[in-house]
Structures are given as C-alpha cells and as structure tokens.
Amino acid sequence: MPELLLPLVWLVLLSAATSRCLARPSALSAVTTVVAAAVWLLVNGPVEGPVLLVVTPSHGLTVADLLSAVAFLAALRAYRRVRT
C-alpha cells in the first residue's frame, strides 16, 4: 500500500488542477496543471495499467500516461483563452 500513496496523491492533485484549469482558465492554473502532469508521468509507475503502444522494448505508452496528455491539452486550452 505505501508504494501506491504517492501516485494516488499526485493523481488527485492532477485531477484537481485539470478541473480548475477547465473551470476557470488562467495562466496560474495552466502552469499548475502542466507541473502536475509532468510529475504524474514520473510517479505513475505503480498504477500505469496496460501498455497501449510500445515505443522501445522497455518503454511504452500506458493508460495512465493518457491522463497527462489530457491535462496538457487542458492547460493549452487555458493558455490560449488567457492570451485572447
């Protein structure tokens, strides 16, 4: 169970940051979402899920990695809305 604590905490933070970024777009929410998504890619190992795309024999795209992709898209959307 202790090995799941850090990924689960970051999953909650990533979800909260992405939700805030979508609900009230701002530069700060976009930056927070990008940071949370980047950290998520580093700590999501214990909860990754199945590999969807093999990049190299030791690396691939997993289900958990898609959460970061969605978060990056939300941050990009927020950044664009703030700039206009």
OpenMM code with the backbone's topology and positions (N, CA, C; nanometers):
from openmm import Vec3, app, unit

residues = "MET PRO GLU LEU LEU LEU PRO LEU VAL TRP LEU VAL LEU LEU SER ALA ALA THR SER ARG CYS LEU ALA ARG PRO SER ALA LEU SER ALA VAL THR THR VAL VAL ALA ALA ALA VAL TRP LEU LEU VAL ASN GLY PRO VAL GLU GLY PRO VAL LEU LEU VAL VAL THR PRO SER HIS GLY LEU THR VAL ALA ASP LEU LEU SER ALA VAL ALA PHE LEU ALA ALA LEU ARG ALA TYR ARG ARG VAL ARG THR".split()
positions = [
    Vec3(0.0802, -0.1209, 0.0000),
    Vec3(0.0000, 0.0000, 0.0000),
    Vec3(0.0843, 0.1269, 0.0000),
    Vec3(0.1959, 0.1345, 0.0749),
    Vec3(0.2755, 0.2588, 0.0744),
    Vec3(0.3260, 0.2980, -0.0650),
    Vec3(0.3520, 0.2010, -0.1526),
    Vec3(0.4003, 0.2343, -0.2866),
    Vec3(0.2913, 0.2987, -0.3723),
    Vec3(0.1670, 0.2870, -0.3313),
    Vec3(0.0561, 0.3494, -0.4046),
    Vec3(0.0219, 0.4893, -0.3541),
    Vec3(0.0719, 0.5260, -0.2373),
    Vec3(0.0328, 0.6535, -0.1773),
    Vec3(0.0762, 0.7729, -0.2616),
    Vec3(0.2011, 0.7798, -0.3006),
    Vec3(0.2500, 0.8934, -0.3790),
    Vec3(0.1783, 0.9056, -0.5135),
    Vec3(0.1646, 0.7965, -0.5903),
    Vec3(0.0900, 0.8105, -0.7159),
    Vec3(-0.0555, 0.8526, -0.6954),
    Vec3(-0.1199, 0.8029, -0.5933),
    Vec3(-0.2596, 0.8392, -0.5711),
    Vec3(-0.2744, 0.9850, -0.5289),
    Vec3(-0.1808, 1.0349, -0.4485),
    Vec3(-0.1840, 1.1762, -0.4107),
    Vec3(-0.1664, 1.2630, -0.5350),
    Vec3(-0.0707, 1.2271, -0.6215),
    Vec3(-0.0493, 1.3060, -0.7437),
    Vec3(-0.1649, 1.2916, -0.8417),
    Vec3(-0.2315, 1.1776, -0.8420),
    Vec3(-0.3493, 1.1613, -0.9267),
    Vec3(-0.4598, 1.2572, -0.8832),
    Vec3(-0.4793, 1.2696, -0.7538),
    Vec3(-0.5791, 1.3630, -0.7020),
    Vec3(-0.5394, 1.5068, -0.7353),
    Vec3(-0.4114, 1.5398, -0.7172),
    Vec3(-0.3647, 1.6745, -0.7496),
    Vec3(-0.3784, 1.7039, -0.8989),
    Vec3(-0.3460, 1.6061, -0.9822),
    Vec3(-0.3601, 1.6237, -1.1268),
    Vec3(-0.5063, 1.6445, -1.1650),
    Vec3(-0.5934, 1.5675, -1.1053),
    Vec3(-0.7371, 1.5816, -1.1336),
    Vec3(-0.7889, 1.7176, -1.0890),
    Vec3(-0.7476, 1.7614, -0.9713),
    Vec3(-0.7922, 1.8912, -0.9206),
    Vec3(-0.7380, 2.0053, -1.0066),
    Vec3(-0.6114, 1.9974, -1.0435),
    Vec3(-0.5514, 2.1027, -1.1253),
    Vec3(-0.6178, 2.1101, -1.2626),
    Vec3(-0.6431, 1.9951, -1.3222),
    Vec3(-0.7064, 1.9922, -1.4537),
    Vec3(-0.8499, 2.0445, -1.4461),
    Vec3(-0.9212, 2.0062, -1.3429),
    Vec3(-1.0586, 2.0547, -1.3252),
    Vec3(-1.0616, 2.2057, -1.3075),
    Vec3(-0.9718, 2.2570, -1.2264),
    Vec3(-0.9637, 2.4016, -1.2045),
    Vec3(-0.9264, 2.4734, -1.3347),
    Vec3(-0.8351, 2.4136, -1.4087),
    Vec3(-0.7898, 2.4716, -1.5348),
    Vec3(-0.9040, 2.4793, -1.6361),
    Vec3(-0.9883, 2.3790, -1.6383),
    Vec3(-1.1018, 2.3784, -1.7303),
    Vec3(-1.2140, 2.4706, -1.6830),
    Vec3(-1.2347, 2.4768, -1.5516),
    Vec3(-1.3450, 2.5572, -1.4981),
    Vec3(-1.3139, 2.7066, -1.5004),
    Vec3(-1.1925, 2.7430, -1.4635),
    Vec3(-1.1519, 2.8839, -1.4580),
    Vec3(-1.0133, 2.8984, -1.5188),
    Vec3(-1.0058, 2.9068, -1.6499),
    Vec3(-0.8755, 2.9154, -1.7165),
    Vec3(-0.7972, 3.0395, -1.6734),
    Vec3(-0.6730, 3.0176, -1.6379),
    Vec3(-0.5822, 3.1273, -1.6053),
    Vec3(-0.4402, 3.0784, -1.6297),
    Vec3(-0.3476, 3.1712, -1.6312),
    Vec3(-0.2079, 3.1326, -1.6508),
    Vec3(-0.1601, 3.0447, -1.5349),
    Vec3(-0.2004, 3.0803, -1.4141),
    Vec3(-0.1584, 3.0022, -1.2977),
    Vec3(-0.2155, 2.8610, -1.3008),
    Vec3(-0.3415, 2.8465, -1.3375),
    Vec3(-0.3999, 2.7121, -1.3429),
    Vec3(-0.3366, 2.6297, -1.4548),
    Vec3(-0.2981, 2.6942, -1.5647),
    Vec3(-0.2314, 2.6230, -1.6740),
    Vec3(-0.0943, 2.5741, -1.6307),
    Vec3(-0.0187, 2.6593, -1.5636),
    Vec3(0.1149, 2.6199, -1.5170),
    Vec3(0.1045, 2.5090, -1.4129),
    Vec3(0.0107, 2.5224, -1.3213),
    Vec3(-0.0086, 2.4199, -1.2184),
    Vec3(-0.0453, 2.2863, -1.2812),
    Vec3(-0.1288, 2.2893, -1.3815),
    Vec3(-0.1688, 2.1665, -1.4496),
    Vec3(-0.0515, 2.1029, -1.5228),
    Vec3(0.0304, 2.1827, -1.5882),
    Vec3(0.1474, 2.1282, -1.6590),
    Vec3(0.2455, 2.0655, -1.5601),
    Vec3(0.2685, 2.1309, -1.4476),
    Vec3(0.3596, 2.0752, -1.3468),
    Vec3(0.3043, 1.9447, -1.2916),
    Vec3(0.1764, 1.9423, -1.2592),
    Vec3(0.1153, 1.8196, -1.2065),
    Vec3(0.1203, 1.7074, -1.3098),
    Vec3(0.0993, 1.7396, -1.4362),
    Vec3(0.1036, 1.6380, -1.5417),
    Vec3(0.2448, 1.5842, -1.5601),
    Vec3(0.3438, 1.6709, -1.5508),
    Vec3(0.4830, 1.6265, -1.5652),
    Vec3(0.5240, 1.5364, -1.4497),
    Vec3(0.4872, 1.5750, -1.3291),
    Vec3(0.5202, 1.4910, -1.2131),
    Vec3(0.4450, 1.3589, -1.2220),
    Vec3(0.3206, 1.3622, -1.2680),
    Vec3(0.2426, 1.2396, -1.2822),
    Vec3(0.3140, 1.1385, -1.3715),
    Vec3(0.3748, 1.1859, -1.4788),
    Vec3(0.4478, 1.0948, -1.5682),
    Vec3(0.5640, 1.0259, -1.4964),
    Vec3(0.6199, 1.0925, -1.3968),
    Vec3(0.7328, 1.0361, -1.3234),
    Vec3(0.6917, 0.9387, -1.2130),
    Vec3(0.5737, 0.9592, -1.1534),
    Vec3(0.5352, 0.8792, -1.0365),
    Vec3(0.4252, 0.7770, -1.0626),
    Vec3(0.3733, 0.7683, -1.1845),
    Vec3(0.2567, 0.6832, -1.2093),
    Vec3(0.2885, 0.5348, -1.2262),
    Vec3(0.4116, 0.4947, -1.2086),
    Vec3(0.4537, 0.3564, -1.2305),
    Vec3(0.3654, 0.2488, -1.1679),
    Vec3(0.3344, 0.2575, -1.0385),
    Vec3(0.2544, 0.1517, -0.9756),
    Vec3(0.1103, 0.1411, -1.0248),
    Vec3(0.0596, 0.2427, -1.0929),
    Vec3(-0.0801, 0.2402, -1.1368),
    Vec3(-0.0931, 0.2560, -1.2881),
    Vec3(0.0093, 0.2212, -1.3621),
    Vec3(0.0123, 0.2502, -1.5051),
    Vec3(-0.0954, 0.1812, -1.5874),
    Vec3(-0.1236, 0.0585, -1.5634),
    Vec3(-0.2200, -0.0111, -1.6464),
    Vec3(-0.1540, -0.0736, -1.7679),
    Vec3(-0.2337, -0.1220, -1.8609),
    Vec3(-0.1780, -0.1907, -1.9776),
    Vec3(-0.1040, -0.0956, -2.0724),
    Vec3(-0.0071, -0.1529, -2.1419),
    Vec3(0.0684, -0.0763, -2.2414),
    Vec3(-0.0141, -0.0699, -2.3692),
    Vec3(-0.0358, 0.0508, -2.4184),
    Vec3(-0.1150, 0.0709, -2.5391),
    Vec3(-0.0287, 0.0762, -2.6640),
    Vec3(0.0921, 0.1319, -2.6492),
    Vec3(0.1820, 0.1476, -2.7622),
    Vec3(0.3250, 0.1250, -2.7148),
    Vec3(0.3934, 0.0285, -2.7738),
    Vec3(0.5316, 0.0010, -2.7373),
    Vec3(0.6219, 0.0932, -2.8185),
    Vec3(0.7035, 0.1728, -2.7478),
    Vec3(0.7963, 0.2637, -2.8131),
    Vec3(0.9317, 0.1961, -2.8286),
    Vec3(0.9822, 0.1410, -2.7199),
    Vec3(1.1034, 0.0585, -2.7193),
    Vec3(1.0717, -0.0631, -2.6337),
    Vec3(1.1584, -0.1635, -2.6332),
    Vec3(1.1284, -0.2811, -2.5500),
    Vec3(1.1081, -0.2492, -2.4012),
    Vec3(1.1649, -0.1392, -2.3524),
    Vec3(1.1496, -0.1070, -2.2108),
    Vec3(1.0628, 0.0167, -2.1851),
    Vec3(1.0082, 0.0774, -2.2892),
    Vec3(0.9249, 0.1965, -2.2737),
    Vec3(0.8017, 0.1875, -2.3631),
    Vec3(0.6928, 0.2418, -2.3120),
    Vec3(0.5706, 0.2428, -2.3912),
    Vec3(0.4699, 0.3411, -2.3361),
    Vec3(0.3650, 0.3628, -2.4108),
    Vec3(0.2560, 0.4500, -2.3711),
    Vec3(0.1527, 0.3662, -2.2971),
    Vec3(0.1207, 0.4076, -2.1752),
    Vec3(0.0245, 0.3323, -2.0943),
    Vec3(-0.1037, 0.4127, -2.0753),
    Vec3(-0.2009, 0.3496, -2.0165),
    Vec3(-0.3292, 0.4144, -1.9903),
    Vec3(-0.3094, 0.5360, -1.8997),
    Vec3(-0.2263, 0.5233, -1.7970),
    Vec3(-0.2043, 0.6335, -1.7036),
    Vec3(-0.1369, 0.7525, -1.7715),
    Vec3(-0.0560, 0.7268, -1.8722),
    Vec3(0.0093, 0.8366, -1.9448),
    Vec3(-0.0919, 0.9238, -2.0185),
    Vec3(-0.2049, 0.8661, -2.0550),
    Vec3(-0.3073, 0.9429, -2.1258),
    Vec3(-0.3660, 1.0541, -2.0392),
    Vec3(-0.3632, 1.0355, -1.9067),
    Vec3(-0.4117, 1.1407, -1.8173),
    Vec3(-0.3272, 1.2665, -1.8310),
    Vec3(-0.1975, 1.2488, -1.8444),
    Vec3(-0.1099, 1.3647, -1.8637),
    Vec3(-0.1372, 1.4320, -1.9972),
    Vec3(-0.1647, 1.3530, -2.0989),
    Vec3(-0.1947, 1.4108, -2.2299),
    Vec3(-0.3205, 1.4975, -2.2227),
    Vec3(-0.4214, 1.4494, -2.1553),
    Vec3(-0.5453, 1.5270, -2.1387),
    Vec3(-0.5182, 1.6534, -2.0577),
    Vec3(-0.4374, 1.6414, -1.9540),
    Vec3(-0.4048, 1.7579, -1.8721),
    Vec3(-0.3266, 1.8619, -1.9520),
    Vec3(-0.2312, 1.8174, -2.0340),
    Vec3(-0.1557, 1.9105, -2.1177),
    Vec3(-0.2484, 1.9820, -2.2160),
    Vec3(-0.3450, 1.9104, -2.2717),
    Vec3(-0.4411, 1.9729, -2.3629),
    Vec3(-0.5277, 2.0753, -2.2902),
    Vec3(-0.5677, 2.0448, -2.1687),
    Vec3(-0.6467, 2.1401, -2.0896),
    Vec3(-0.5649, 2.2649, -2.0591),
    Vec3(-0.4369, 2.2468, -2.0281),
    Vec3(-0.3504, 2.3614, -1.9998),
    Vec3(-0.3302, 2.4455, -2.1257),
    Vec3(-0.3150, 2.3814, -2.2385),
    Vec3(-0.3008, 2.4534, -2.3648),
    Vec3(-0.4267, 2.5346, -2.3949),
    Vec3(-0.5419, 2.4750, -2.3725),
    Vec3(-0.6691, 2.5448, -2.3930),
    Vec3(-0.6785, 2.6658, -2.3012),
    Vec3(-0.6419, 2.6477, -2.1745),
    Vec3(-0.6464, 2.7594, -2.0791),
    Vec3(-0.5501, 2.8693, -2.1199),
    Vec3(-0.4320, 2.8321, -2.1616),
    Vec3(-0.3316, 2.9306, -2.2045),
    Vec3(-0.3817, 3.0104, -2.3244),
    Vec3(-0.4429, 2.9421, -2.4190),
    Vec3(-0.4971, 3.0113, -2.5367),
    Vec3(-0.6104, 3.1063, -2.4983),
    Vec3(-0.6954, 3.0644, -2.4062),
    Vec3(-0.8069, 3.1504, -2.3649),
    Vec3(-0.7576, 3.2727, -2.2890),
    Vec3(-0.6500, 3.2584, -2.2142),
    Vec3(-0.5960, 3.3705, -2.1381),
    Vec3(-0.5305, 3.4700, -2.2333),
    Vec3(-0.4649, 3.4210, -2.3356),
    Vec3(-0.3931, 3.5084, -2.4290),
    Vec3(-0.4867, 3.5884, -2.5191),
    Vec3(-0.6100, 3.5435, -2.5377),
    Vec3(-0.7017, 3.6166, -2.6279),
    Vec3(-0.7911, 3.7112, -2.5521),
] * unit.nanometer
topology = app.Topology()
chain = topology.addChain("A")
for resn in residues:
    res = topology.addResidue(resn, chain)
    for name in ("N", "CA", "C"):
        topology.addAtom(name, app.Element.getBySymbol(name[0]), res)
